[in-house]
Amino acid sequence: MTDEAADPRVDASAEPAGPVEPAEPTGPVALGIERTPTGHAGVDAHLARLADADHLEEHGHVEVYEDVHRGLRDALTALDAPPVPGPYENRS
């Protein structure tokens, strides 16, 4: 009789001691954040652009975020602009 069969280190049917970690994703993974429409077409278009970052590596996110920020800032600035007179509102 040998001691190999009684050795607990050789048991191939034993389960791992701790939880098994899932494999790391090989590429970018979308966060799955739901974007609720605002009702303002220009703002919604800029917010939809954020989805472009879902499929980019981290270094590509900056360009998308800056583009969206610029567009949202312009939309907000446009709210402070004085209204342009219509064709019949500029009578003398």
PyMOL Python script that loads the backbone (N, CA, C, O; Angstrom):
from pymol import cmd

cmd.read_pdbstr("""\
ATOM      1  N   MET A   1       0.833  -1.176   0.000  1.00  0.00           N
ATOM      2  CA  MET A   1       0.000   0.000   0.000  1.00  0.00           C
ATOM      3  C   MET A   1       0.878   1.239   0.000  1.00  0.00           C
ATOM      4  O   MET A   1       1.850   1.308   0.751  1.00  0.00           O
ATOM      5  N   THR A   2       0.536   2.254  -0.862  1.00  0.00           N
ATOM      6  CA  THR A   2       1.347   3.464  -0.939  1.00  0.00           C
ATOM      7  C   THR A   2       0.602   4.622  -0.310  1.00  0.00           C
ATOM      8  O   THR A   2      -0.614   4.573  -0.123  1.00  0.00           O
ATOM      9  N   ASP A   3       1.343   5.658   0.010  1.00  0.00           N
ATOM     10  CA  ASP A   3       0.754   6.845   0.629  1.00  0.00           C
ATOM     11  C   ASP A   3       0.208   7.829  -0.395  1.00  0.00           C
ATOM     12  O   ASP A   3      -0.409   8.819  -0.003  1.00  0.00           O
ATOM     13  N   GLU A   4       0.409   7.598  -1.708  1.00  0.00           N
ATOM     14  CA  GLU A   4      -0.046   8.522  -2.738  1.00  0.00           C
ATOM     15  C   GLU A   4      -1.563   8.654  -2.761  1.00  0.00           C
ATOM     16  O   GLU A   4      -2.070   9.762  -2.933  1.00  0.00           O
ATOM     17  N   ALA A   5      -2.295   7.576  -2.596  1.00  0.00           N
ATOM     18  CA  ALA A   5      -3.750   7.616  -2.629  1.00  0.00           C
ATOM     19  C   ALA A   5      -4.320   8.369  -1.436  1.00  0.00           C
ATOM     20  O   ALA A   5      -5.400   8.952  -1.536  1.00  0.00           O
ATOM     21  N   ALA A   6      -3.629   8.369  -0.330  1.00  0.00           N
ATOM     22  CA  ALA A   6      -4.108   9.040   0.876  1.00  0.00           C
ATOM     23  C   ALA A   6      -3.696  10.499   0.928  1.00  0.00           C
ATOM     24  O   ALA A   6      -4.127  11.219   1.829  1.00  0.00           O
ATOM     25  N   ASP A   7      -2.875  10.961  -0.009  1.00  0.00           N
ATOM     26  CA  ASP A   7      -2.384  12.344  -0.005  1.00  0.00           C
ATOM     27  C   ASP A   7      -3.496  13.295  -0.457  1.00  0.00           C
ATOM     28  O   ASP A   7      -3.933  13.189  -1.603  1.00  0.00           O
ATOM     29  N   PRO A   8      -3.986  14.239   0.401  1.00  0.00           N
ATOM     30  CA  PRO A   8      -5.092  15.141   0.026  1.00  0.00           C
ATOM     31  C   PRO A   8      -4.700  16.147  -1.047  1.00  0.00           C
ATOM     32  O   PRO A   8      -5.580  16.740  -1.671  1.00  0.00           O
ATOM     33  N   ARG A   9      -3.442  16.353  -1.274  1.00  0.00           N
ATOM     34  CA  ARG A   9      -3.010  17.318  -2.294  1.00  0.00           C
ATOM     35  C   ARG A   9      -3.191  16.781  -3.701  1.00  0.00           C
ATOM     36  O   ARG A   9      -3.135  17.554  -4.657  1.00  0.00           O
ATOM     37  N   VAL A  10      -3.401  15.511  -3.857  1.00  0.00           N
ATOM     38  CA  VAL A  10      -3.492  14.887  -5.169  1.00  0.00           C
ATOM     39  C   VAL A  10      -4.943  14.749  -5.623  1.00  0.00           C
ATOM     40  O   VAL A  10      -5.171  14.334  -6.759  1.00  0.00           O
ATOM     41  N   ASP A  11      -5.927  15.073  -4.802  1.00  0.00           N
ATOM     42  CA  ASP A  11      -7.346  14.891  -5.121  1.00  0.00           C
ATOM     43  C   ASP A  11      -7.757  15.849  -6.242  1.00  0.00           C
ATOM     44  O   ASP A  11      -7.866  17.053  -6.011  1.00  0.00           O
ATOM     45  N   ALA A  12      -7.984  15.334  -7.447  1.00  0.00           N
ATOM     46  CA  ALA A  12      -8.342  16.149  -8.614  1.00  0.00           C
ATOM     47  C   ALA A  12      -9.814  16.506  -8.637  1.00  0.00           C
ATOM     48  O   ALA A  12     -10.200  17.428  -9.355  1.00  0.00           O
ATOM     49  N   SER A  13     -10.646  15.817  -7.884  1.00  0.00           N
ATOM     50  CA  SER A  13     -12.082  16.090  -7.905  1.00  0.00           C
ATOM     51  C   SER A  13     -12.490  17.165  -6.907  1.00  0.00           C
ATOM     52  O   SER A  13     -13.661  17.542  -6.866  1.00  0.00           O
ATOM     53  N   ALA A  14     -11.568  17.664  -6.108  1.00  0.00           N
ATOM     54  CA  ALA A  14     -11.895  18.679  -5.101  1.00  0.00           C
ATOM     55  C   ALA A  14     -12.225  20.010  -5.772  1.00  0.00           C
ATOM     56  O   ALA A  14     -11.636  20.356  -6.796  1.00  0.00           O
ATOM     57  N   GLU A  15     -13.177  20.761  -5.188  1.00  0.00           N
ATOM     58  CA  GLU A  15     -13.546  22.082  -5.718  1.00  0.00           C
ATOM     59  C   GLU A  15     -12.550  23.123  -5.241  1.00  0.00           C
ATOM     60  O   GLU A  15     -11.909  22.934  -4.207  1.00  0.00           O
ATOM     61  N   PRO A  16     -12.406  24.236  -5.986  1.00  0.00           N
ATOM     62  CA  PRO A  16     -11.484  25.288  -5.550  1.00  0.00           C
ATOM     63  C   PRO A  16     -11.912  25.835  -4.190  1.00  0.00           C
ATOM     64  O   PRO A  16     -13.094  25.830  -3.848  1.00  0.00           O
ATOM     65  N   ALA A  17     -10.944  26.299  -3.434  1.00  0.00           N
ATOM     66  CA  ALA A  17     -11.208  26.783  -2.082  1.00  0.00           C
ATOM     67  C   ALA A  17     -12.030  28.063  -2.064  1.00  0.00           C
ATOM     68  O   ALA A  17     -12.891  28.215  -1.198  1.00  0.00           O
ATOM     69  N   GLY A  18     -11.797  28.980  -2.978  1.00  0.00           N
ATOM     70  CA  GLY A  18     -12.493  30.267  -2.984  1.00  0.00           C
ATOM     71  C   GLY A  18     -13.354  30.423  -4.213  1.00  0.00           C
ATOM     72  O   GLY A  18     -13.380  29.548  -5.079  1.00  0.00           O
ATOM     73  N   PRO A  19     -14.071  31.556  -4.293  1.00  0.00           N
ATOM     74  CA  PRO A  19     -14.890  31.804  -5.488  1.00  0.00           C
ATOM     75  C   PRO A  19     -14.010  31.978  -6.718  1.00  0.00           C
ATOM     76  O   PRO A  19     -12.916  32.538  -6.647  1.00  0.00           O
ATOM     77  N   VAL A  20     -14.501  31.497  -7.818  1.00  0.00           N
ATOM     78  CA  VAL A  20     -13.763  31.602  -9.073  1.00  0.00           C
ATOM     79  C   VAL A  20     -14.045  32.962  -9.689  1.00  0.00           C
ATOM     80  O   VAL A  20     -15.203  33.330  -9.888  1.00  0.00           O
ATOM     81  N   GLU A  21     -12.999  33.704  -9.990  1.00  0.00           N
ATOM     82  CA  GLU A  21     -13.123  35.020 -10.607  1.00  0.00           C
ATOM     83  C   GLU A  21     -13.438  34.863 -12.086  1.00  0.00           C
ATOM     84  O   GLU A  21     -12.816  34.039 -12.756  1.00  0.00           O
ATOM     85  N   PRO A  22     -14.399  35.641 -12.621  1.00  0.00           N
ATOM     86  CA  PRO A  22     -14.644  35.576 -14.064  1.00  0.00           C
ATOM     87  C   PRO A  22     -13.435  36.128 -14.823  1.00  0.00           C
ATOM     88  O   PRO A  22     -12.699  36.976 -14.320  1.00  0.00           O
ATOM     89  N   ALA A  23     -13.257  35.636 -16.014  1.00  0.00           N
ATOM     90  CA  ALA A  23     -12.144  36.097 -16.837  1.00  0.00           C
ATOM     91  C   ALA A  23     -12.307  37.580 -17.159  1.00  0.00           C
ATOM     92  O   ALA A  23     -13.423  38.073 -17.327  1.00  0.00           O
ATOM     93  N   GLU A  24     -11.190  38.276 -17.242  1.00  0.00           N
ATOM     94  CA  GLU A  24     -11.199  39.699 -17.591  1.00  0.00           C
ATOM     95  C   GLU A  24     -11.721  39.860 -19.016  1.00  0.00           C
ATOM     96  O   GLU A  24     -11.369  39.074 -19.896  1.00  0.00           O
ATOM     97  N   PRO A  25     -12.572  40.891 -19.257  1.00  0.00           N
ATOM     98  CA  PRO A  25     -13.014  41.125 -20.637  1.00  0.00           C
ATOM     99  C   PRO A  25     -11.817  41.508 -21.504  1.00  0.00           C
ATOM    100  O   PRO A  25     -10.889  42.170 -21.039  1.00  0.00           O
ATOM    101  N   THR A  26     -11.847  41.093 -22.747  1.00  0.00           N
ATOM    102  CA  THR A  26     -10.724  41.351 -23.632  1.00  0.00           C
ATOM    103  C   THR A  26     -10.781  42.727 -24.276  1.00  0.00           C
ATOM    104  O   THR A  26      -9.777  43.186 -24.821  1.00  0.00           O
ATOM    105  N   GLY A  27     -11.913  43.389 -24.231  1.00  0.00           N
ATOM    106  CA  GLY A  27     -12.047  44.713 -24.829  1.00  0.00           C
ATOM    107  C   GLY A  27     -12.972  45.577 -24.003  1.00  0.00           C
ATOM    108  O   GLY A  27     -13.369  45.189 -22.905  1.00  0.00           O
ATOM    109  N   PRO A  28     -13.318  46.738 -24.515  1.00  0.00           N
ATOM    110  CA  PRO A  28     -14.214  47.643 -23.782  1.00  0.00           C
ATOM    111  C   PRO A  28     -15.580  46.999 -23.560  1.00  0.00           C
ATOM    112  O   PRO A  28     -16.076  46.243 -24.395  1.00  0.00           O
ATOM    113  N   VAL A  29     -16.166  47.316 -22.424  1.00  0.00           N
ATOM    114  CA  VAL A  29     -17.483  46.790 -22.079  1.00  0.00           C
ATOM    115  C   VAL A  29     -18.401  47.978 -21.802  1.00  0.00           C
ATOM    116  O   VAL A  29     -18.056  48.871 -21.028  1.00  0.00           O
ATOM    117  N   ALA A  30     -19.566  47.983 -22.438  1.00  0.00           N
ATOM    118  CA  ALA A  30     -20.521  49.072 -22.228  1.00  0.00           C
ATOM    119  C   ALA A  30     -21.028  49.042 -20.794  1.00  0.00           C
ATOM    120  O   ALA A  30     -21.239  47.973 -20.222  1.00  0.00           O
ATOM    121  N   LEU A  31     -21.222  50.230 -20.216  1.00  0.00           N
ATOM    122  CA  LEU A  31     -21.708  50.324 -18.846  1.00  0.00           C
ATOM    123  C   LEU A  31     -23.198  50.038 -18.749  1.00  0.00           C
ATOM    124  O   LEU A  31     -23.692  49.670 -17.683  1.00  0.00           O
ATOM    125  N   GLY A  32     -23.911  50.203 -19.843  1.00  0.00           N
ATOM    126  CA  GLY A  32     -25.341  49.915 -19.843  1.00  0.00           C
ATOM    127  C   GLY A  32     -26.160  50.965 -19.122  1.00  0.00           C
ATOM    128  O   GLY A  32     -27.213  50.651 -18.567  1.00  0.00           O
ATOM    129  N   ILE A  33     -25.701  52.198 -19.120  1.00  0.00           N
ATOM    130  CA  ILE A  33     -26.433  53.276 -18.457  1.00  0.00           C
ATOM    131  C   ILE A  33     -27.553  53.740 -19.372  1.00  0.00           C
ATOM    132  O   ILE A  33     -27.324  54.046 -20.542  1.00  0.00           O
ATOM    133  N   GLU A  34     -28.755  53.791 -18.840  1.00  0.00           N
ATOM    134  CA  GLU A  34     -29.914  54.226 -19.621  1.00  0.00           C
ATOM    135  C   GLU A  34     -29.915  55.748 -19.720  1.00  0.00           C
ATOM    136  O   GLU A  34     -29.720  56.445 -18.724  1.00  0.00           O
ATOM    137  N   ARG A  35     -30.135  56.253 -20.925  1.00  0.00           N
ATOM    138  CA  ARG A  35     -30.191  57.697 -21.139  1.00  0.00           C
ATOM    139  C   ARG A  35     -31.645  58.086 -21.387  1.00  0.00           C
ATOM    140  O   ARG A  35     -32.249  57.669 -22.375  1.00  0.00           O
ATOM    141  N   THR A  36     -32.194  58.880 -20.491  1.00  0.00           N
ATOM    142  CA  THR A  36     -33.583  59.305 -20.592  1.00  0.00           C
ATOM    143  C   THR A  36     -33.657  60.546 -21.470  1.00  0.00           C
ATOM    144  O   THR A  36     -32.928  61.508 -21.224  1.00  0.00           O
ATOM    145  N   PRO A  37     -34.519  60.554 -22.491  1.00  0.00           N
ATOM    146  CA  PRO A  37     -34.652  61.733 -23.348  1.00  0.00           C
ATOM    147  C   PRO A  37     -35.085  62.962 -22.555  1.00  0.00           C
ATOM    148  O   PRO A  37     -35.896  62.871 -21.634  1.00  0.00           O
ATOM    149  N   THR A  38     -34.527  64.114 -22.932  1.00  0.00           N
ATOM    150  CA  THR A  38     -34.842  65.363 -22.240  1.00  0.00           C
ATOM    151  C   THR A  38     -35.994  66.104 -22.903  1.00  0.00           C
ATOM    152  O   THR A  38     -36.625  66.954 -22.275  1.00  0.00           O
ATOM    153  N   GLY A  39     -36.274  65.791 -24.170  1.00  0.00           N
ATOM    154  CA  GLY A  39     -37.291  66.519 -24.908  1.00  0.00           C
ATOM    155  C   GLY A  39     -36.708  67.641 -25.742  1.00  0.00           C
ATOM    156  O   GLY A  39     -37.417  68.236 -26.554  1.00  0.00           O
ATOM    157  N   HIS A  40     -35.445  67.940 -25.564  1.00  0.00           N
ATOM    158  CA  HIS A  40     -34.748  68.962 -26.354  1.00  0.00           C
ATOM    159  C   HIS A  40     -33.855  68.208 -27.338  1.00  0.00           C
ATOM    160  O   HIS A  40     -32.898  67.548 -26.932  1.00  0.00           O
ATOM    161  N   ALA A  41     -34.166  68.306 -28.627  1.00  0.00           N
ATOM    162  CA  ALA A  41     -33.491  67.504 -29.646  1.00  0.00           C
ATOM    163  C   ALA A  41     -31.977  67.686 -29.643  1.00  0.00           C
ATOM    164  O   ALA A  41     -31.236  66.713 -29.776  1.00  0.00           O
ATOM    165  N   GLY A  42     -31.512  68.926 -29.491  1.00  0.00           N
ATOM    166  CA  GLY A  42     -30.071  69.184 -29.499  1.00  0.00           C
ATOM    167  C   GLY A  42     -29.362  68.542 -28.314  1.00  0.00           C
ATOM    168  O   GLY A  42     -28.291  67.957 -28.473  1.00  0.00           O
ATOM    169  N   VAL A  43     -29.949  68.648 -27.141  1.00  0.00           N
ATOM    170  CA  VAL A  43     -29.357  68.053 -25.938  1.00  0.00           C
ATOM    171  C   VAL A  43     -29.391  66.528 -26.048  1.00  0.00           C
ATOM    172  O   VAL A  43     -28.415  65.857 -25.711  1.00  0.00           O
ATOM    173  N   ASP A  44     -30.511  65.984 -26.519  1.00  0.00           N
ATOM    174  CA  ASP A  44     -30.616  64.531 -26.660  1.00  0.00           C
ATOM    175  C   ASP A  44     -29.571  63.990 -27.639  1.00  0.00           C
ATOM    176  O   ASP A  44     -29.025  62.908 -27.422  1.00  0.00           O
ATOM    177  N   ALA A  45     -29.292  64.725 -28.702  1.00  0.00           N
ATOM    178  CA  ALA A  45     -28.282  64.293 -29.671  1.00  0.00           C
ATOM    179  C   ALA A  45     -26.900  64.243 -29.027  1.00  0.00           C
ATOM    180  O   ALA A  45     -26.131  63.314 -29.272  1.00  0.00           O
ATOM    181  N   HIS A  46     -26.585  65.242 -28.205  1.00  0.00           N
ATOM    182  CA  HIS A  46     -25.281  65.250 -27.532  1.00  0.00           C
ATOM    183  C   HIS A  46     -25.193  64.122 -26.509  1.00  0.00           C
ATOM    184  O   HIS A  46     -24.151  63.476 -26.395  1.00  0.00           O
ATOM    185  N   LEU A  47     -26.260  63.878 -25.771  1.00  0.00           N
ATOM    186  CA  LEU A  47     -26.254  62.798 -24.787  1.00  0.00           C
ATOM    187  C   LEU A  47     -26.165  61.430 -25.469  1.00  0.00           C
ATOM    188  O   LEU A  47     -25.547  60.511 -24.931  1.00  0.00           O
ATOM    189  N   ALA A  48     -26.772  61.290 -26.638  1.00  0.00           N
ATOM    190  CA  ALA A  48     -26.683  60.032 -27.385  1.00  0.00           C
ATOM    191  C   ALA A  48     -25.242  59.772 -27.829  1.00  0.00           C
ATOM    192  O   ALA A  48     -24.827  58.623 -27.977  1.00  0.00           O
ATOM    193  N   ARG A  49     -24.496  60.840 -28.035  1.00  0.00           N
ATOM    194  CA  ARG A  49     -23.085  60.716 -28.438  1.00  0.00           C
ATOM    195  C   ARG A  49     -22.256  60.029 -27.353  1.00  0.00           C
ATOM    196  O   ARG A  49     -21.213  59.446 -27.649  1.00  0.00           O
ATOM    197  N   LEU A  50     -22.712  60.092 -26.100  1.00  0.00           N
ATOM    198  CA  LEU A  50     -21.987  59.421 -25.021  1.00  0.00           C
ATOM    199  C   LEU A  50     -21.896  57.915 -25.255  1.00  0.00           C
ATOM    200  O   LEU A  50     -20.963  57.270 -24.775  1.00  0.00           O
ATOM    201  N   ALA A  51     -22.845  57.356 -25.979  1.00  0.00           N
ATOM    202  CA  ALA A  51     -22.821  55.919 -26.272  1.00  0.00           C
ATOM    203  C   ALA A  51     -21.592  55.544 -27.097  1.00  0.00           C
ATOM    204  O   ALA A  51     -21.159  54.392 -27.070  1.00  0.00           O
ATOM    205  N   ASP A  52     -21.028  56.501 -27.828  1.00  0.00           N
ATOM    206  CA  ASP A  52     -19.828  56.228 -28.610  1.00  0.00           C
ATOM    207  C   ASP A  52     -18.660  55.825 -27.720  1.00  0.00           C
ATOM    208  O   ASP A  52     -17.789  55.067 -28.144  1.00  0.00           O
ATOM    209  N   ALA A  53     -18.638  56.329 -26.487  1.00  0.00           N
ATOM    210  CA  ALA A  53     -17.542  56.015 -25.579  1.00  0.00           C
ATOM    211  C   ALA A  53     -17.618  54.579 -25.082  1.00  0.00           C
ATOM    212  O   ALA A  53     -16.613  54.035 -24.625  1.00  0.00           O
ATOM    213  N   ASP A  54     -18.785  53.954 -25.161  1.00  0.00           N
ATOM    214  CA  ASP A  54     -18.950  52.594 -24.667  1.00  0.00           C
ATOM    215  C   ASP A  54     -18.052  51.590 -25.392  1.00  0.00           C
ATOM    216  O   ASP A  54     -17.674  50.570 -24.815  1.00  0.00           O
ATOM    217  N   HIS A  55     -17.716  51.864 -26.626  1.00  0.00           N
ATOM    218  CA  HIS A  55     -16.979  50.889 -27.424  1.00  0.00           C
ATOM    219  C   HIS A  55     -15.534  51.312 -27.671  1.00  0.00           C
ATOM    220  O   HIS A  55     -14.838  50.709 -28.488  1.00  0.00           O
ATOM    221  N   LEU A  56     -15.087  52.348 -26.966  1.00  0.00           N
ATOM    222  CA  LEU A  56     -13.718  52.837 -27.129  1.00  0.00           C
ATOM    223  C   LEU A  56     -12.867  52.431 -25.939  1.00  0.00           C
ATOM    224  O   LEU A  56     -13.380  52.196 -24.845  1.00  0.00           O
ATOM    225  N   GLU A  57     -11.575  52.351 -26.158  1.00  0.00           N
ATOM    226  CA  GLU A  57     -10.641  52.163 -25.048  1.00  0.00           C
ATOM    227  C   GLU A  57     -10.666  53.436 -24.197  1.00  0.00           C
ATOM    228  O   GLU A  57     -11.167  54.469 -24.640  1.00  0.00           O
ATOM    229  N   GLU A  58     -10.135  53.362 -22.998  1.00  0.00           N
ATOM    230  CA  GLU A  58     -10.194  54.486 -22.064  1.00  0.00           C
ATOM    231  C   GLU A  58      -9.618  55.773 -22.643  1.00  0.00           C
ATOM    232  O   GLU A  58     -10.175  56.848 -22.417  1.00  0.00           O
ATOM    233  N   HIS A  59      -8.528  55.689 -23.375  1.00  0.00           N
ATOM    234  CA  HIS A  59      -7.904  56.903 -23.902  1.00  0.00           C
ATOM    235  C   HIS A  59      -8.793  57.604 -24.927  1.00  0.00           C
ATOM    236  O   HIS A  59      -8.601  58.793 -25.184  1.00  0.00           O
ATOM    237  N   GLY A  60      -9.752  56.908 -25.513  1.00  0.00           N
ATOM    238  CA  GLY A  60     -10.664  57.517 -26.476  1.00  0.00           C
ATOM    239  C   GLY A  60     -11.851  58.213 -25.838  1.00  0.00           C
ATOM    240  O   GLY A  60     -12.559  58.963 -26.511  1.00  0.00           O
ATOM    241  N   HIS A  61     -12.084  57.980 -24.549  1.00  0.00           N
ATOM    242  CA  HIS A  61     -13.219  58.586 -23.868  1.00  0.00           C
ATOM    243  C   HIS A  61     -13.101  60.098 -23.788  1.00  0.00           C
ATOM    244  O   HIS A  61     -14.104  60.804 -23.892  1.00  0.00           O
ATOM    245  N   VAL A  62     -11.902  60.598 -23.607  1.00  0.00           N
ATOM    246  CA  VAL A  62     -11.702  62.039 -23.413  1.00  0.00           C
ATOM    247  C   VAL A  62     -12.251  62.827 -24.595  1.00  0.00           C
ATOM    248  O   VAL A  62     -12.933  63.833 -24.398  1.00  0.00           O
ATOM    249  N   GLU A  63     -11.971  62.396 -25.798  1.00  0.00           N
ATOM    250  CA  GLU A  63     -12.442  63.111 -26.989  1.00  0.00           C
ATOM    251  C   GLU A  63     -13.969  63.167 -27.020  1.00  0.00           C
ATOM    252  O   GLU A  63     -14.551  64.210 -27.319  1.00  0.00           O
ATOM    253  N   VAL A  64     -14.616  62.040 -26.709  1.00  0.00           N
ATOM    254  CA  VAL A  64     -16.084  62.000 -26.712  1.00  0.00           C
ATOM    255  C   VAL A  64     -16.637  62.911 -25.619  1.00  0.00           C
ATOM    256  O   VAL A  64     -17.551  63.697 -25.870  1.00  0.00           O
ATOM    257  N   TYR A  65     -16.089  62.809 -24.409  1.00  0.00           N
ATOM    258  CA  TYR A  65     -16.589  63.623 -23.295  1.00  0.00           C
ATOM    259  C   TYR A  65     -16.412  65.109 -23.564  1.00  0.00           C
ATOM    260  O   TYR A  65     -17.302  65.903 -23.262  1.00  0.00           O
ATOM    261  N   GLU A  66     -15.271  65.494 -24.131  1.00  0.00           N
ATOM    262  CA  GLU A  66     -15.048  66.911 -24.441  1.00  0.00           C
ATOM    263  C   GLU A  66     -16.012  67.397 -25.518  1.00  0.00           C
ATOM    264  O   GLU A  66     -16.511  68.520 -25.442  1.00  0.00           O
ATOM    265  N   ASP A  67     -16.275  66.568 -26.511  1.00  0.00           N
ATOM    266  CA  ASP A  67     -17.207  66.925 -27.577  1.00  0.00           C
ATOM    267  C   ASP A  67     -18.616  67.116 -27.010  1.00  0.00           C
ATOM    268  O   ASP A  67     -19.297  68.084 -27.346  1.00  0.00           O
ATOM    269  N   VAL A  68     -19.047  66.197 -26.155  1.00  0.00           N
ATOM    270  CA  VAL A  68     -20.378  66.298 -25.544  1.00  0.00           C
ATOM    271  C   VAL A  68     -20.449  67.519 -24.640  1.00  0.00           C
ATOM    272  O   VAL A  68     -21.441  68.248 -24.656  1.00  0.00           O
ATOM    273  N   HIS A  69     -19.410  67.748 -23.856  1.00  0.00           N
ATOM    274  CA  HIS A  69     -19.392  68.907 -22.961  1.00  0.00           C
ATOM    275  C   HIS A  69     -19.489  70.212 -23.750  1.00  0.00           C
ATOM    276  O   HIS A  69     -20.232  71.120 -23.378  1.00  0.00           O
ATOM    277  N   ARG A  70     -18.736  70.294 -24.835  1.00  0.00           N
ATOM    278  CA  ARG A  70     -18.759  71.491 -25.683  1.00  0.00           C
ATOM    279  C   ARG A  70     -20.160  71.715 -26.247  1.00  0.00           C
ATOM    280  O   ARG A  70     -20.659  72.840 -26.238  1.00  0.00           O
ATOM    281  N   GLY A  71     -20.796  70.652 -26.738  1.00  0.00           N
ATOM    282  CA  GLY A  71     -22.134  70.778 -27.303  1.00  0.00           C
ATOM    283  C   GLY A  71     -23.173  71.176 -26.272  1.00  0.00           C
ATOM    284  O   GLY A  71     -24.032  72.013 -26.546  1.00  0.00           O
ATOM    285  N   LEU A  72     -23.103  70.580 -25.083  1.00  0.00           N
ATOM    286  CA  LEU A  72     -24.052  70.936 -24.024  1.00  0.00           C
ATOM    287  C   LEU A  72     -23.828  72.367 -23.542  1.00  0.00           C
ATOM    288  O   LEU A  72     -24.784  73.085 -23.249  1.00  0.00           O
ATOM    289  N   ARG A  73     -22.570  72.776 -23.462  1.00  0.00           N
ATOM    290  CA  ARG A  73     -22.259  74.156 -23.056  1.00  0.00           C
ATOM    291  C   ARG A  73     -22.806  75.138 -24.091  1.00  0.00           C
ATOM    292  O   ARG A  73     -23.357  76.176 -23.726  1.00  0.00           O
ATOM    293  N   ASP A  74     -22.659  74.822 -25.370  1.00  0.00           N
ATOM    294  CA  ASP A  74     -23.189  75.705 -26.423  1.00  0.00           C
ATOM    295  C   ASP A  74     -24.715  75.781 -26.363  1.00  0.00           C
ATOM    296  O   ASP A  74     -25.293  76.849 -26.561  1.00  0.00           O
ATOM    297  N   ALA A  75     -25.362  74.653 -26.090  1.00  0.00           N
ATOM    298  CA  ALA A  75     -26.828  74.648 -25.984  1.00  0.00           C
ATOM    299  C   ALA A  75     -27.279  75.492 -24.793  1.00  0.00           C
ATOM    300  O   ALA A  75     -28.284  76.197 -24.879  1.00  0.00           O
ATOM    301  N   LEU A  76     -26.554  75.425 -23.702  1.00  0.00           N
ATOM    302  CA  LEU A  76     -26.884  76.211 -22.522  1.00  0.00           C
ATOM    303  C   LEU A  76     -26.622  77.698 -22.766  1.00  0.00           C
ATOM    304  O   LEU A  76     -27.407  78.540 -22.329  1.00  0.00           O
ATOM    305  N   THR A  77     -25.544  78.027 -23.449  1.00  0.00           N
ATOM    306  CA  THR A  77     -25.228  79.423 -23.766  1.00  0.00           C
ATOM    307  C   THR A  77     -26.284  80.011 -24.695  1.00  0.00           C
ATOM    308  O   THR A  77     -26.620  81.190 -24.587  1.00  0.00           O
ATOM    309  N   ALA A  78     -26.805  79.198 -25.600  1.00  0.00           N
ATOM    310  CA  ALA A  78     -27.818  79.677 -26.538  1.00  0.00           C
ATOM    311  C   ALA A  78     -29.096  80.105 -25.818  1.00  0.00           C
ATOM    312  O   ALA A  78     -29.849  80.931 -26.334  1.00  0.00           O
ATOM    313  N   LEU A  79     -29.343  79.560 -24.649  1.00  0.00           N
ATOM    314  CA  LEU A  79     -30.531  79.957 -23.885  1.00  0.00           C
ATOM    315  C   LEU A  79     -30.434  81.397 -23.393  1.00  0.00           C
ATOM    316  O   LEU A  79     -31.458  82.045 -23.176  1.00  0.00           O
ATOM    317  N   ASP A  80     -29.216  81.904 -23.216  1.00  0.00           N
ATOM    318  CA  ASP A  80     -29.007  83.269 -22.748  1.00  0.00           C
ATOM    319  C   ASP A  80     -28.943  84.288 -23.875  1.00  0.00           C
ATOM    320  O   ASP A  80     -28.911  85.491 -23.614  1.00  0.00           O
ATOM    321  N   ALA A  81     -28.925  83.833 -25.116  1.00  0.00           N
ATOM    322  CA  ALA A  81     -28.832  84.752 -26.256  1.00  0.00           C
ATOM    323  C   ALA A  81     -30.152  85.495 -26.427  1.00  0.00           C
ATOM    324  O   ALA A  81     -31.224  84.922 -26.228  1.00  0.00           O
ATOM    325  N   PRO A  82     -30.072  86.770 -26.797  1.00  0.00           N
ATOM    326  CA  PRO A  82     -31.320  87.518 -27.028  1.00  0.00           C
ATOM    327  C   PRO A  82     -32.053  86.946 -28.237  1.00  0.00           C
ATOM    328  O   PRO A  82     -31.410  86.495 -29.186  1.00  0.00           O
ATOM    329  N   PRO A  83     -33.368  86.955 -28.222  1.00  0.00           N
ATOM    330  CA  PRO A  83     -34.122  86.406 -29.352  1.00  0.00           C
ATOM    331  C   PRO A  83     -33.891  87.229 -30.618  1.00  0.00           C
ATOM    332  O   PRO A  83     -33.761  88.452 -30.570  1.00  0.00           O
ATOM    333  N   VAL A  84     -33.843  86.541 -31.724  1.00  0.00           N
ATOM    334  CA  VAL A  84     -33.679  87.197 -33.021  1.00  0.00           C
ATOM    335  C   VAL A  84     -35.064  87.656 -33.482  1.00  0.00           C
ATOM    336  O   VAL A  84     -36.007  86.865 -33.491  1.00  0.00           O
ATOM    337  N   PRO A  85     -35.189  88.927 -33.862  1.00  0.00           N
ATOM    338  CA  PRO A  85     -36.509  89.403 -34.291  1.00  0.00           C
ATOM    339  C   PRO A  85     -36.981  88.686 -35.543  1.00  0.00           C
ATOM    340  O   PRO A  85     -36.189  88.380 -36.434  1.00  0.00           O
ATOM    341  N   GLY A  86     -38.292  88.418 -35.602  1.00  0.00           N
ATOM    342  CA  GLY A  86     -38.887  87.788 -36.776  1.00  0.00           C
ATOM    343  C   GLY A  86     -38.960  88.787 -37.927  1.00  0.00           C
ATOM    344  O   GLY A  86     -38.621  89.955 -37.737  1.00  0.00           O
ATOM    345  N   PRO A  87     -39.382  88.376 -39.083  1.00  0.00           N
ATOM    346  CA  PRO A  87     -39.405  89.250 -40.260  1.00  0.00           C
ATOM    347  C   PRO A  87     -40.363  90.421 -40.112  1.00  0.00           C
ATOM    348  O   PRO A  87     -40.152  91.449 -40.757  1.00  0.00           O
ATOM    349  N   TYR A  88     -41.411  90.317 -39.291  1.00  0.00           N
ATOM    350  CA  TYR A  88     -42.376  91.403 -39.179  1.00  0.00           C
ATOM    351  C   TYR A  88     -42.254  92.131 -37.840  1.00  0.00           C
ATOM    352  O   TYR A  88     -43.067  93.009 -37.552  1.00  0.00           O
ATOM    353  N   GLU A  89     -41.283  91.797 -37.035  1.00  0.00           N
ATOM    354  CA  GLU A  89     -41.136  92.433 -35.737  1.00  0.00           C
ATOM    355  C   GLU A  89     -40.163  93.593 -35.777  1.00  0.00           C
ATOM    356  O   GLU A  89     -39.944  94.237 -34.751  1.00  0.00           O
ATOM    357  N   ASN A  90     -39.577  93.880 -36.917  1.00  0.00           N
ATOM    358  CA  ASN A  90     -38.564  94.932 -37.020  1.00  0.00           C
ATOM    359  C   ASN A  90     -39.089  96.116 -37.821  1.00  0.00           C
ATOM    360  O   ASN A  90     -38.367  96.702 -38.627  1.00  0.00           O
ATOM    361  N   ARG A  91     -40.343  96.461 -37.592  1.00  0.00           N
ATOM    362  CA  ARG A  91     -40.950  97.578 -38.361  1.00  0.00           C
ATOM    363  C   ARG A  91     -40.551  98.910 -37.757  1.00  0.00           C
ATOM    364  O   ARG A  91     -40.314  99.012 -36.554  1.00  0.00           O
ATOM    365  N   SER A  92     -40.480  99.879 -38.556  1.00  0.00           N
ATOM    366  CA  SER A  92     -40.147 101.236 -38.101  1.00  0.00           C
ATOM    367  C   SER A  92     -41.391 102.064 -37.946  1.00  0.00           C
ATOM    368  O   SER A  92     -41.311 103.234 -37.571  1.00  0.00           O
TER     369      SER A  92
END
""", "prot")
cmd.dss("prot")
cmd.show_as("cartoon", "prot")
cmd.util.cbc("prot")
cmd.orient("prot")
